[in-house]
Amino acid sequence: MAAKTDLLQGTLDLLILKTLALGEMHGFGIARRIQQISDSVLCIQQGSLYPALHRLEEEAWIAASWAPSENNRRAKFYRLTASGRKQLEAESRYWERMAAAIARVLRTT
């Protein structure tokens, strides 16, 4: 089992936006998808996830609606908006630049 990893500040928004680019889903589904894709390295806690979803909704990067979940319970489903897609592109470019810069520093001897 992989150890839990704290996320770098600012990466949760990027992960949520990228996950929603794959399709509409409810909060638990978002957390589960991130955990699955990261081979359980990234475990998003509800105390971090739902404030982030609320913040992204206020920014109009995601939109939400209520619908029945897989187990027929009422759940809030989130989807990426057009402005959210633009934000995802911008944040992805920024993350790739930062990751490349950090990798260059780590490769120095």
Secondary structure per residue as TSV (DSSP state, phi and psi in degrees):
chain	resnum	aa	ss	phi	psi
A	1	M	-	360.0	133.5
A	2	A	-	-76.1	149.9
A	3	A	-	-75.2	152.0
A	4	K	-	-67.8	144.2
A	5	T	-	-124.0	129.0
A	6	D	-	-74.0	141.3
A	7	L	-	-82.3	144.6
A	8	L	-	-65.5	145.4
A	9	Q	T	-55.6	133.7
A	10	G	T	92.2	-12.2
A	11	T	H	-82.8	-23.6
A	12	L	H	-61.4	-43.7
A	13	D	H	-58.0	-45.8
A	14	L	H	-60.5	-44.7
A	15	L	H	-64.3	-40.8
A	16	I	H	-65.2	-47.7
A	17	L	H	-59.4	-44.4
A	18	K	H	-64.1	-41.1
A	19	T	H	-63.6	-41.5
A	20	L	H	-72.3	-19.7
A	21	A	H	-65.5	-20.9
A	22	L	T	-81.6	-14.5
A	23	G	-	144.8	162.5
A	24	E	-	-66.0	139.5
A	25	M	E	-160.8	164.1
A	26	H	E	-86.4	169.8
A	27	G	H	-55.4	-48.7
A	28	F	H	-60.4	-38.6
A	29	G	H	-64.0	-37.5
A	30	I	H	-62.6	-49.5
A	31	A	H	-61.2	-43.0
A	32	R	H	-64.4	-42.5
A	33	R	H	-63.3	-44.7
A	34	I	H	-60.9	-43.1
A	35	Q	H	-63.1	-44.2
A	36	Q	H	-64.5	-48.2
A	37	I	H	-64.5	-33.0
A	38	S	T	-88.4	11.4
A	39	D	T	54.4	42.1
A	40	S	T	65.6	15.4
A	41	V	S	-75.2	-38.4
A	42	L	-	-104.1	117.5
A	43	C	-	-121.0	109.8
A	44	I	-	-89.2	121.0
A	45	Q	-	-82.5	149.2
A	46	Q	H	-56.6	-35.6
A	47	G	H	-65.4	-18.8
A	48	S	H	-100.2	-39.1
A	49	L	H	-64.8	-52.8
A	50	Y	H	-68.9	-37.2
A	51	P	H	-62.7	-36.2
A	52	A	H	-66.2	-43.3
A	53	L	H	-61.0	-42.0
A	54	H	H	-62.3	-43.9
A	55	R	H	-62.6	-44.3
A	56	L	H	-66.0	-34.1
A	57	E	H	-68.3	-40.5
A	58	E	H	-63.5	-33.4
A	59	E	T	-76.3	-8.0
A	60	A	T	66.3	25.8
A	61	W	S	-86.4	-20.5
A	62	I	E	-134.5	158.7
A	63	A	E	-128.6	158.0
A	64	A	E	-136.6	153.7
A	65	S	E	-150.2	154.1
A	66	W	E	-89.1	137.9
A	67	A	E	-159.0	164.0
A	68	P	E	-69.9	139.6
A	69	S	-	-85.3	-175.3
A	70	E	T	-58.4	-34.3
A	71	N	T	-95.1	19.7
A	72	N	S	66.0	24.8
A	73	R	-	-99.7	149.7
A	74	R	E	-69.8	127.3
A	75	A	E	-140.1	154.3
A	76	K	E	-90.5	118.6
A	77	F	E	-100.8	135.2
A	78	Y	E	-109.0	146.9
A	79	R	E	-140.8	153.6
A	80	L	E	-77.1	137.4
A	81	T	-	-95.7	173.7
A	82	A	H	-61.3	-42.5
A	83	S	H	-69.6	-29.5
A	84	G	H	-66.8	-36.8
A	85	R	H	-64.4	-41.0
A	86	K	H	-64.7	-41.2
A	87	Q	H	-64.4	-40.4
A	88	L	H	-59.4	-44.1
A	89	E	H	-61.9	-45.0
A	90	A	H	-64.8	-45.4
A	91	E	H	-68.2	-34.5
A	92	S	H	-64.9	-44.3
A	93	R	H	-61.1	-44.4
A	94	Y	H	-61.7	-46.7
A	95	W	H	-61.0	-42.9
A	96	E	H	-63.8	-39.6
A	97	R	H	-63.2	-45.3
A	98	M	H	-65.8	-44.0
A	99	A	H	-62.9	-39.9
A	100	A	H	-65.7	-40.4
A	101	A	H	-65.2	-42.6
A	102	I	H	-64.7	-40.8
A	103	A	H	-61.6	-39.6
A	104	R	H	-62.5	-41.9
A	105	V	H	-64.5	-43.2
A	106	L	H	-66.7	-27.0
A	107	R	H	-80.0	-14.4
A	108	T	-	-71.3	148.8
A	109	T	-	-115.4	360.0
